[in-house]
Amino acid sequence: MKYRTVAVSTAAALAATALLSGCGTDDGADEPAASGPASLTYWAWAPGLDKVADIWNKGPGKEAGITVTVKKQASGDDLVTKIITAAKAHKAPDLVQAEYQALPTLVSNDVLADISEEAGDAKGEFADGIWQQATLGSDALYALPQDSGPLMFYYRQDLFEQYGLTVPTTWDEFAETARALKKKAPDKDLTTFSSNDSGLFAGLAQQAGAKWWTTGGDKWKVAIDDPATQKVADFWGGLVKEGAVDNQPMYTPAWNKALNTGKQVAWVSAVWAPGTLTTAAPETKGKWAMAPLPQWTAGENVTGSWGGSSTAVTNDSTNKKAAATFAKWLNTDPTALAALVKEGGIYPAATAAQTGGALAKAPDYFSNQPGFYTEAAKIAQGTAPAAWGPNVNVAYSAFKDNFAAAAKNKSDFGPALTAMQDATVADLKKQGFGVSE
Amino acid sequence: MTRTPRRKAYGVKSAPYVFLVPATLLFLLFFALPIGYAVYLSFRRTEVAGLGLGKGARQEIWAGVANYADALSDSELLDGALRILGYGAIVVPVMLGLALLFALLLDTDGLRARGFSRLAIFLPYAIPGVIAALMWGFLYLPDVSPFLYLLDAAGLPRPDLLDGGPLYLSLANIAVWGGTGFNMIVIYTSLRAIPAEVFEAARIDGCSQLQIALRIKIPMVAPSLILTFFFSIIATLQVFSEPTTLKPLTNSLSTTWSPLMKVYQDAFVNNDIHAAAAQAVIIALATLALSFGFLKAANSRTKQGDSR
C-alpha cells in the first residue's frame, strides 16, 4: 500500500516536472504587455530577414524600445502547421511570415490578429489585388503584404533565334511555338507541365479570371472547376496529350539538367525566377530573356501570381501594437524594403519599391536585359486578384495527386480538375463549413 | 536479532514491486500515455461553423467512431495497403533470400577476405534511408542516370524506372540494398553459434558443403530467419521515407502512396490530426495482427516439427 502511494506521487511529480519544462521553453512571448519595452519573436523563412531585423533593432526599434528576434522554424506549408500547433498551446510567436494562400487557414484557426487599426493606413502602398488577399475581402486586416510573384515568361533567347521561334504573346501562339519547336527539334520541349507545382497552376488560373474561393453570406463557394480554370486545364492537358510539352515535374535534378542543357527552352515562372535559374541552370547565364506572360486575349496585360508572402501578427502576441508597428515598417519603409531586396532577394509587394532603389539594376543572371525590373513592374500592375479559402492545402494535395496521374497517362485534365473541386468541397463540408452549391 | 528476519521477509515481499516502479513509470509516461492520447484524439473531431473565420468558429467535439468509419471506407488507405503488400512481396523474400545466401557464403570454410566482405555487405545499412533514397533517385532519373545513359549508348530501350511496375522494383531495390546487410549479420551470428562438432560429424559422414548448408545450417538458424522475417514485415508496413523522398521526382508516386504517407498527409498537410490518429491506430492494429499472426504460425510449425 505504502509503495503504491509512493509510486503514484512520484508519477505525479514527474508529470508536473514534464509540464513545467514544457512551459519553460517560451520565446519571450510572455513579456509584459503595453507601453514598456517589447521583445518580439518572428517566425520566418525568407533569407536575410535576420539582417533586416538587425537594422530595425539598431535604428527605429531602439528608439521605440521594440526588439525583434527572427527564428527560422520552417517554410511554407510546414510553417503553417507549426504555427497552428503552437497557437493551440497559446505559444505562437508574435509575428509570422505566411504565404497569401495560407492566410484564410490561419484566420480560420484563430491564429491571426486583426491589425486594421494599427496598420490599416498602409493600404495605399500596395496594389488592390494584393491588399485584398491580406484582408480576405473583409474590413479586417490580417497581414501586411511582403513580396509578390507576378507570373512571366522566360525563354532562351539564343535557342529561340536558332529555331526561328517568336516570343508568344497569346496562349494560342504559345501552343504554336511549342508545336513548331517539336517539329524542328523533336528531342526538345518548350516547357513542362508540373503536377508538383499547384501554386503555378493557381496563378495561371487567376490570370484566366478564376476565383476559386468566394464567400456569400456565411457560406463558402468553391469554383475550382469554373470555366476559366477549365480553359487553363484543357489548354495544358491538350499540350501534354499531343506531346507538345513535357509532363515531368519541375524542381528535380532532371529538370535542372533540362534547363541547363537547353532541352527545355522556356519556363513560365514568376519574378523570382532569376534566383532559381542561377542555381538550376548556371551555364546558360546571359542567354535567357524575360517577356510578359502570354495572354488569353491579345493586347491585354493580365498576369497571375506564383508565391508571395506576408507578415502577420498573432493573437498570442502580448504586444500586438508593437508587432504591427514592426510589420508596417518592414513592408513599407524604404530602408527596410531595400534591405529585403538586397539580403532576401525578394520582389517587394509595396508598389513604390518595385522600381528604382535596389531594383534599379537587373539581376546578375539577366545582365543582358537591363530593363528587367522596369518591365517586371509593368507586368506586376496587371496582377489579377487571388481568392483563397480555408483549405487551400487540401485543394493543393488533390491537385498534385490527380494532375500527376492525368499528366502521366496523358489523359484529359478535365476529370482531374473535377476531382480537385470535389475533394475541396467534400473537405469543407466534412469540417462543418457552410458551403453553397 | 529479532528484527533481521522480519525485515528480510518484508524486503523480499516488496522487492519485485520496487524494482518494477521505474519501468512501470517510464512505460506509463512515454508509452501508454501518448498512445492513450492518440486513441482519445481519434474519437474527436473539429467542428467549424459557417465561414469558420474569427474567434470561436472552431471547436473540438466528440466524433464517436466516425473517424474510423471514414478511414476504413477510404479507398486511398486500402489502395495504399495493397500497394505496400505488393512492395513487401518483392522486398521480404529477395532481401531475406540474399541475406541468407550471403551469410551461408561467409560461413563457408576456407573463405578469404571474410572480414572485408562482411563489412562491404553490411555497409549500406549504415547509410540513412533518406540519403539512400536520394542517391538511388538520382540513379533512376532518366536524364541524370548513368545506367540509363549506358543503355541508351548501347542502343537498348530505356525502361522508365519511376513508373508502373518498375517503380515497385525501384523502391524495393532501395530497401533490399539497405536492409540485406543487417539481416545477414543476424543470420550469420546465429550460424557462428552452431557448435563445430555438428559440422565435424556431418563431414565424417560424408556431407558436402552444400548438404551441410541445406540440411544442417538452414534448419538450425530457423529461429533467426523467423526473427528477421518478423522485422521485415514491420518495416514494410511502415515504409515512408523512401517513397516520400522519391515523390517529387515522379508523377507516379502520390502523396498518399503508402498508409503512413496518408497519415502524414492528413496530420501535417491537411491539418486533421483526428483522422490521422484514427488511421494510425488502424495501422498499428493491423501491424500487430500481421506480425503476431506470423509469429504464432511460425511457432506452431516449429512445435509440430519438434513433436515429429
Chai-1 contact restraints between the chains, C-beta under 6 A:
chainA,res_idxA,chainB,res_idxB,connection_type,confidence,min_distance_angstrom,max_distance_angstrom,comment,restraint_id
A,Y3,B,S14,contact,1.0,0.0,6.0,A-B,restraint_1
A,Y3,B,Y17,contact,1.0,0.0,6.0,A-B,restraint_2
A,A7,B,V21,contact,1.0,0.0,6.0,A-B,restraint_3
A,A11,B,L25,contact,1.0,0.0,6.0,A-B,restraint_4
A,T81,B,F268,contact,1.0,0.0,6.0,A-B,restraint_5
A,V107,B,L53,contact,1.0,0.0,6.0,A-B,restraint_6
A,S108,B,G52,contact,1.0,0.0,6.0,A-B,restraint_7
A,S108,B,L53,contact,1.0,0.0,6.0,A-B,restraint_8
A,D110,B,K55,contact,1.0,0.0,6.0,A-B,restraint_9
A,S195,B,N251,contact,1.0,0.0,6.0,A-B,restraint_10
A,N196,B,P248,contact,1.0,0.0,6.0,A-B,restraint_11
A,T215,B,L51,contact,1.0,0.0,6.0,A-B,restraint_12
A,D218,B,G50,contact,1.0,0.0,6.0,A-B,restraint_13
A,D218,B,L51,contact,1.0,0.0,6.0,A-B,restraint_14
A,T252,B,L249,contact,1.0,0.0,6.0,A-B,restraint_15
A,P253,B,F138,contact,1.0,0.0,6.0,A-B,restraint_16
A,P253,B,L141,contact,1.0,0.0,6.0,A-B,restraint_17
A,P253,B,V144,contact,1.0,0.0,6.0,A-B,restraint_18
A,A254,B,L141,contact,1.0,0.0,6.0,A-B,restraint_19
A,A254,B,D143,contact,1.0,0.0,6.0,A-B,restraint_20
A,A254,B,V144,contact,1.0,0.0,6.0,A-B,restraint_21
A,K257,B,D143,contact,1.0,0.0,6.0,A-B,restraint_22
A,K257,B,V144,contact,1.0,0.0,6.0,A-B,restraint_23
A,P390,B,G52,contact,1.0,0.0,6.0,A-B,restraint_24
A,N393,B,V269,contact,1.0,0.0,6.0,A-B,restraint_25
A,N393,B,N270,contact,1.0,0.0,6.0,A-B,restraint_26
A,V394,B,N270,contact,1.0,0.0,6.0,A-B,restraint_27
A,S397,B,T255,contact,1.0,0.0,6.0,A-B,restraint_28
A,S397,B,V269,contact,1.0,0.0,6.0,A-B,restraint_29
A,K400,B,T255,contact,1.0,0.0,6.0,A-B,restraint_30
A,D401,B,S254,contact,1.0,0.0,6.0,A-B,restraint_31
A,D401,B,T255,contact,1.0,0.0,6.0,A-B,restraint_32
A,A404,B,N251,contact,1.0,0.0,6.0,A-B,restraint_33
A,A407,B,N251,contact,1.0,0.0,6.0,A-B,restraint_34
A,K408,B,N251,contact,1.0,0.0,6.0,A-B,restraint_35
A,K408,B,S252,contact,1.0,0.0,6.0,A-B,restraint_36
A,Q431,B,V48,contact,1.0,0.0,6.0,A-B,restraint_37
A,G432,B,E47,contact,1.0,0.0,6.0,A-B,restraint_38
A,G432,B,V48,contact,1.0,0.0,6.0,A-B,restraint_39
A,F433,B,V48,contact,1.0,0.0,6.0,A-B,restraint_40
A,F433,B,G52,contact,1.0,0.0,6.0,A-B,restraint_41
A,G434,B,G50,contact,1.0,0.0,6.0,A-B,restraint_42
